[in-house]
Amino acid sequence: MEKILIIGCKKAMDDVCIGCSRCLVGFNKRAGKFEGYGDDAEVIGLLNCGDCPGATIVTRLAQLKLWNAPMDEKPTKIHLGPCITDHCPHKDTIIAKIKAKAGIEVIEGTHPYMPENIFA
């Protein structure tokens, strides 16, 4: 069973994204980068990057591991939201930090629901 952790931009998650619903809907519909997951896959968490430039992402991943240890839950894959992969000037730094410490596959992207323009 795949256990997915979604990581997004702290600023977007706090100020713009409505509960990261597009990432969650994308997962539930198995759309975008979530295609191919079976019915038994589940999202076990949403985590932000820890603010620019991903300053505390490694610490946050360690906290997630500690926090979920009593339930024996740990992610098997990490997905990075488009707020990081498409819009973050610190994307490469954040991805490098996660890949260096996570020990699991890191997938760039989540949902396909990016609007082409705002007013059309």
Backbone torsions as a table, in degrees:
resi	resn	phi	psi	omega
1	MET	NA	130.2	177.0
2	GLU	-82.6	135.6	176.8
3	LYS	-118.8	113.1	-170.4
4	ILE	-100.1	133.4	169.9
5	LEU	-111.7	128.7	177.7
6	ILE	-105.0	129.1	177.8
7	ILE	-116.6	131.8	179.3
8	GLY	-129.4	177.3	178.3
9	CYS	-73.5	130.3	179.9
10	LYS	-58.6	-45.5	-177.5
11	LYS	-64.3	-43.2	179.0
12	ALA	-66.5	-43.2	-177.6
13	MET	-66.7	-34.9	-179.1
14	ASP	-80.8	-33.5	-169.5
15	ASP	-115.2	-25.4	-170.5
16	VAL	-118.0	-54.0	-171.4
17	CYS	-74.2	131.1	-178.4
18	ILE	-83.1	88.7	177.8
19	GLY	60.4	22.3	-179.8
20	CYS	52.7	36.0	-174.4
21	SER	-62.9	-32.5	179.7
22	ARG	-64.9	-39.4	176.6
23	CYS	-64.1	-43.5	-178.6
24	LEU	-69.5	-41.8	176.9
25	VAL	-64.1	-42.3	176.7
26	GLY	-57.2	-42.9	177.4
27	PHE	-64.8	-48.1	-177.9
28	ASN	-60.4	-33.6	179.0
29	LYS	-90.9	-1.9	-177.1
30	ARG	53.9	45.8	-178.7
31	ALA	-103.1	160.5	177.8
32	GLY	63.6	-132.7	-178.2
33	LYS	-71.9	-3.9	177.7
34	PHE	-92.7	-2.9	176.8
35	GLU	-58.7	142.9	176.5
36	GLY	96.0	-14.8	174.3
37	TYR	-76.0	140.6	178.3
38	GLY	-78.4	177.1	-179.3
39	ASP	-64.7	-21.0	-177.0
40	ASP	-87.5	-4.3	176.8
41	ALA	-70.3	148.8	178.4
42	GLU	-145.6	152.4	173.3
43	VAL	-87.1	126.1	179.2
44	ILE	-107.0	-2.5	177.4
45	GLY	-179.6	156.5	170.3
46	LEU	-120.5	129.4	-176.1
47	LEU	-135.7	142.0	174.5
48	ASN	-94.3	167.4	-173.5
49	CYS	-72.2	-14.1	-178.9
50	GLY	94.1	10.5	178.4
51	ASP	86.8	164.4	-174.3
52	CYS	-64.0	139.4	-6.6
53	PRO	-96.1	58.9	-174.1
54	GLY	75.3	32.5	-170.0
55	ALA	-56.5	-33.7	-175.6
56	THR	-122.1	21.1	-176.6
57	ILE	-62.0	-39.8	180.0
58	VAL	-65.9	-43.2	177.0
59	THR	-61.4	-40.7	-179.6
60	ARG	-66.0	-38.4	176.6
61	LEU	-64.5	-40.3	177.5
62	ALA	-64.7	-40.0	177.3
63	GLN	-63.6	-40.6	178.6
64	LEU	-60.4	-43.8	178.7
65	LYS	-60.0	-47.3	179.6
66	LEU	-64.2	-44.8	-177.5
67	TRP	-63.0	-38.5	-176.9
68	ASN	-89.8	-6.8	-177.1
69	ALA	-56.1	-43.0	-179.4
70	PRO	-61.5	-22.8	179.9
71	MET	-97.3	-1.5	-177.2
72	ASP	54.9	44.3	179.3
73	GLU	-114.2	126.2	171.9
74	LYS	-146.8	147.5	-177.7
75	PRO	-68.9	149.7	173.0
76	THR	-105.2	-18.4	176.7
77	LYS	-146.8	147.8	175.9
78	ILE	-116.5	129.8	173.7
79	HIS	-110.7	135.3	176.7
80	LEU	-101.2	126.4	-178.3
81	GLY	-66.9	160.1	178.3
82	PRO	-63.0	-19.4	175.4
83	CYS	-63.4	-23.5	173.0
84	ILE	-97.5	-53.2	-171.7
85	THR	-67.6	-30.5	-176.3
86	ASP	-105.4	-17.6	-169.2
87	HIS	-131.7	-6.8	-172.2
88	CYS	-93.7	126.6	176.5
89	PRO	-70.9	-13.3	-179.9
90	HIS	-104.7	14.5	-175.6
91	LYS	-49.3	-51.7	-175.5
92	ASP	-62.8	-39.0	178.0
93	THR	-65.2	-45.9	-179.4
94	ILE	-62.8	-46.9	-179.5
95	ILE	-62.2	-43.1	-179.9
96	ALA	-62.1	-42.9	179.0
97	LYS	-63.0	-44.3	-179.0
98	ILE	-65.0	-48.4	-178.3
99	LYS	-62.7	-34.6	-179.0
100	ALA	-67.3	-28.5	-172.6
101	LYS	-117.9	-20.3	-172.3
102	ALA	-69.6	-40.8	-178.4
103	GLY	75.2	10.7	176.8
104	ILE	-135.7	168.7	-178.7
105	GLU	-63.9	135.2	176.7
106	VAL	-113.7	122.5	-175.8
107	ILE	-111.6	126.7	-179.7
108	GLU	-85.7	104.3	176.9
109	GLY	126.0	160.1	177.1
110	THR	-138.9	-94.2	-173.3
111	HIS	-88.6	161.7	178.1
112	PRO	-102.5	17.5	-168.6
113	TYR	-95.4	44.6	178.0
114	MET	-86.4	125.3	178.5
115	PRO	-67.1	141.5	178.8
116	GLU	-73.1	-36.3	174.9
117	ASN	-152.3	167.7	-172.3
118	ILE	-86.5	-42.7	-169.1
119	PHE	-103.7	4.5	-179.2
120	ALA	-91.7	NA	NA
